[in-house]
């Protein structure tokens, strides 16, 4: 295999800093990274990652509008990454709603984070890659449409306000950063999702499949009259002036960061009796179940290769998978990462500019089984297992070590199927017994 024409392997630390009512949740605190610090960086360096998504979280370092930022701790970690020749990708907000002094719905949100981004760049002018706000569309949905996170709204207008605030904040942040470092590059992350449906709900799946591109379309200055989402945004109350800002200040990413999970693709079905009650919902016109597409038999192409090709055809901007994680045994994690890795290698050979595949949740994650609504919540092992309070390597860690040095590396776990390839994954199939395998 030509090792010069394959995606790099990056790493990332789950660093969500969310707010539920008045309680903030900090994943770096839960996993013990603040306590271990340099020890964690040394463990990461041993695996062989080329780059690391690393948090410099706004809510953590600037909780109060008037506090003086103490950079000492994060400066040690960033310097350690430089020492090990690992390129940091600085994340400033990760599913957060901002500190107390700058809520997502506040008109000053964008200017406040712009100021913070400038401070980060002044302190670390050598940083080249930034993700000012992680997955803005996902955050806007969870905060403004579904009510899971602060400000706990279930309102289309609030959703749109939050999303536009986040994208404007990204544009202004990159402008502030580039005043310090003109070579700074934006890696904008977003969930690589798609929605499928029964024939009755095709109108809903088509709407969601246009909405999924909004973060990138706004950044690229594409949302003008005639855009598929223009009428919707105007209908929910977004002014033409607000939308004009993005076409007047285009800020296309240097790399599109796509996050892909087993739950990223969805299926909508009005026959709700086949599905658990917690999957039931409504759009005001029809009631339906919303389930993982991987759990049902689809009659159309799906999966990461299909979605990545769609993204490439739409933007022709270099791409990276910026989160790969699955909750399961180290063997299942090996199979899942290898599936995504193999897909990206194939696409790169076919002419798609796939830069990297990112092993996510370096030290695991907490509470995602209930969407971070409980703190800290259930622990999911990542590249390392921190159950005992330190980053213990697993077979998954060792596999990534081999793969980073020998792209054709294999493992006995790859001789078996992952649950996502098994007939047992179709838990809503009338011909199969119900199972919770892989959940």
N, C-alpha and C positions, 0 to 999 in steps of 0.2 A: 504493500500500500504506500502511495506517495504521501509521506508525512507532512509535506509542505502544502498540500492541498486538502486539508481536513480542518474541521472546526476545532478551535481551542477548547479546553475544559476550564471553566470558571467556577468559582465558589460563591456562596452567599450566606449571610447570617440572617435568620428570621428575626426581624427587628420591629415588628408592629408596635406602635405606641398609641393605643386606642383609648377612647373615653366612652364609658357606659354610665349615663347619668352624670354624677360628679366624681366617679372613680376612674382614674387613669390606670391602664395596664401596660407594663413594659416587659416585652419578651426578653430583652437583654438582662434584666434583673432576674426573671424567672429561671433562665438557663445558667446563671452564674457568671456571665462574661465579665461583668464589672469587677467581680472579685478576682477572677483569674487573669484577665488582661493579656499580658505578653505570653503567658503559657498557652493560651488559645491560638495566638498568632503563630507560635512555634509549631503547634500541632498541625495547623492549616498548611504551613509552609512545607512540611514533610510530605504532604500528599502530592504536590506538584502543580497546583493551580496557577494559571497565568494571570488571572485577575480575580478580585474579590469585591462583591457588592458589600460596601462597608458603611454603617450608619453614623451620621453626625446629626442626630435627631434634634430638630428645632425645639420640641417641647421639653427635651431633656436639658439642653444647654441654655435655653432662653425662656424659662418658665414664667418670668416676670418681665414686663416691658423695660424695667429700669435696672435689672440686675447686670452686673459685669460678668461676662462669660469667662469661666475658668476652662482653658483649653488643655491643661497639663495632661490629663489622663488620655484623651483621644489623640493628642499629639504623640504620645509614646507609642500608641498602637499604629498610627499611620507611619511613623518613622520605622517601626519594626517591619511593616509591609514593604517599605522601600528597601530596607536592608536585605530582605529576601527576594527582591525583584518581583514582587507581586503588585500589579497595578490596581490601586483602589478605584472603585466606582462609588463616589460619595452620594449617599442617600440622605435627604434632609427631612422629608416627611414620609412616613410609611403607614398608610391607612389611618393617619392621625387627623384630628379635627382642629389642630392648632392649640397652642397654650391658651390659658384663660383670657389673655388680652387680645386674642385674634381668632375668633370663631370662623369656621368655614363659610358661614352665611353672611359674615360681616363684610361691608364694602371695603374695609381696610385690610382684609386678609392678604390680598395679593401684594400690597405695598409693604406689609409687615414682613412677609417671608422674603421679599426682594431685599429688604434691609439685612436680614439674617444671612441670606446667600452671599451678599457682598462681604459681610464680616468673615464668613468661612473662607472666601477667596482671598481676602487680605491676609488672613492668618496662614493659609496654606496655598500660596500662589502657584505652586508646582502641580496641584491637582488638575488633571486633564479631563476626567470623565465625571459627569454628574447625572443623577436622577433626582431632581428637586422634589418631585411628588410621585410616589409609586402608585401605579394603577388608579389614576384619577376617576375613570368611569366606574370601576368597581366600588371605590370609596363613596362616590356620589350616590350610587344605587343603595349601598348599605346604610348610609347616613340619611339620605333624603327620600328614597322610595320605600325602603323596607323597614326603616326605623330601628335597626339593630344597634347602631352606634350613634353617638351624639351628633347632631341635635335631635335624633329620634323622630324624624318626620316621615310621613308617608304621603308625599305630595309631589306631583310632577314638576310644579314650578320650582319648589325648593331643590329638587334633584338637578334641574337645569342651572339654577343659580350656583349651586355647589360646584358642578362640573366646570362651568365657565370661570368661576373664581379660581379653581385649581389650575386650569389651563393658562389663564392670564398670569397667575402667580409663577408658572413655569417659564413663560415668555419673559416676564420681568426679571426673574431670578437669573436666567441665562444672560440677559443684557447686563445685569449687575456684575456677574462673574466675568464676563468677557471684557469688561472695563479693566479688570485686573489681569486676566489671562485671555488674550484674544483667541488663543488656540483651544479654549475649552470646548468640549463636545457634549451634546445632550444624548443620553441613552434613555429613551422614554419607554417605560414598561407598561404593559397592559395585558389583561387576561386574553389568551388566544382561545376564544370561545366561539360557539355557533349554536343556533337553536334549530331544531327540527320539530315537526308537528304532524298531527293528523290533518287530513284535508280541510276539516272545518276551521281549524286554527291556523291555517296557512298565513292569513293576514297578520296574525300576531308574531309568528316566527319571522316573517319577512321584515316586519318593523324592527324586531330585536336584532336581526342580522344587518340592518342598516345602522342601527344605534351603536353596535359594537365598534364601529370605526370612528366614532365621533372624536375621541381624544386625538388621534392622528390627523383626521381631516381638519380639525380646528388648528392644530399646530402647523399644518402645511398650508393654511390659508384657503382651504377648499370650500368652506361653508359659506356659500353666497346664494343669492336667489337662484332657484333651480336645483339646488342640492336636495337630495331626498329627505333630509331632516330639517330643512329650512322652515317649512310650514309648521311642523310640529313645535319647533323652538319658538316661533312667533306666536303660535296658539297658546302655549303655556305662559306667555308673558315676557319673553326675552325681546328686548328692543333691537331694532336694526342697528342702532349705534353700538350696542354691546357686541353684536356679531361682527360689525365692521372692524372692530379692533383687531380681530384675528387675521382678516385678509390684508389689513394694513401693516401688521407686524408678524409676518410669517416666521416661524421658528422650527423648520423641519428637523427632526432628529438626525443625528449622524448614524445612529443604529436604532432600529426598532427592537425593543426588548419584549419578547412574547413569553408569557407565563402559561404553562400547560399542565393541567391536572386531569385526573380521571373524571372529575366533576365539571370540567370546563364546557363540555358539550351537553346540551339539554334537549329533552323531548317533552312536548306539550300534548296532552291527550284529554279530551272532554269526558272519556269513559272513566270517571274517577274511582269507580268501585274496584278497579284492578290494583289500586295503589294505596299506600298508607295515608292516613288522614293528614299527617304533617306535610305531605306534598301538595295538598289541595290549596287552590287560590283562585283569584278572579281578576279580570281586567276591567270589570264593570259591564262587560258585554256578554262574556261567557265565563263559566266556572270550569276549571281544568286542573289536572295534576301536572306538576313540573318535576321531572325526574332526570337522572343521569342518562344520557343517550346511550352510554356504553352498556346499560342494563336492558335495552330493548333491541329488537331486530329491526334495523333500518333498511329501507329499500333504496337508499341513495348513498353515494360515497361519503365517507366521514373519516375522522382520525387526523392526527397531527400533520401528516404529509399533505392532505387535501387542504387543510386550513393554512398551512405555511405557504403553499403555492398560491392560494387566493390572496394572501397578504402581499406576496412578492409581485404578483401580477397587478395589484392595485397601486403599489407605491414605488417599486423598483429601488427601494432603499435597503442597504445592508441590514441583515437581521441576526438576532441571537435569541436562543431560548434562555431566558433569564431566571426561570425557576423550574426545576424538575424535582419533584418530591412525591412520595406516596407513603401512606401509613401502612406499615407491614413489617415483616421479617427482613433482615439484611438480604436474604436471597431474593425476596420479592422486590426490594429496592434495586438490586443489581439488574433484575430483569426489566424493570420499568425504565431505569436510566439507559440501559442498553437499547431498548426499543426507540427512545427519543434520539439517542446518539446515532444509531444506525439510520434513522430517517433523515437526520440532518446531513450525514455523510452522503447519502444517496442524492439528496437535493443539491448539495454542493457539486457533485459530479455532473449533475444535469444543468448546471449553470446558475443556480440560485446562490446568491452571496450570503451564505450562512457563516457567521463569524465565530460562534461559540455555542456551547451547551453548558448550562450552569447547574451544578449540584447545589440544591437549595437546602435551607434549614440545617446549616452546618452543625449546630448543636441541638437540633430538634426544635420542636415548637410546642406551645401550650395552648389548649383551649380552642383549637380550630374545629374540633368535632361539634362544638356549639357556637361556632362563628365568633369567638372571642367575647361572648356575652357573659361568661363566667371567668373569674380570675382566681388562680392561674389556669385551672381547668386540666383536662387530660393531657398527659405528655405523649408526644409522638417522637420516636427516635429519628435522628437525622443522619448525616454522614458520620458523626460521632454520637456516642451514647453518654449522656451526662447524668444518668440515673444515680450514680454513686458520688456525684459532685465534681467529677473531673471528666475531660473528654476522652473516653475510652474508644479506641478504634474497633471496628467490626469487620466482617468479611466485605461489606460494602466499601468501607474505607480502603481496604487493601486492593479491591478491584479498581477503584478510581486511581489509586497509586500506579497500578500496572497500566491502565488505559492511558494515563497521562504520559507515559514513557513509550508505550507500544500500542498504537491505535487498533491493532488487530487482536489485542488481548482477549482471552476468553475466560470462562469460569464454569465449573460444574453446574451451577444454578441455571445457566443458560440452556442446559439440555432439557429443561422442563418448561412448560407453558406458564405464563403468568395468569392470574385469575381472569384478567381482562381479555384473554384469548380463549377461555374455556366456555363450554356450553353452560356451565353453572353460573355464569355471570348474568344470564337472562332471568333474573329473579321474578320478573313480572310475566313470564311466559306461562300460559295455562297448562302447558304440557310438562312443566318441570316443577319439582317441589321447591317451596320457598327456602332460601338460604341467605345467610348474612355474610357469607364468605367475602373477604376483601373490603368490607365496610370499615 
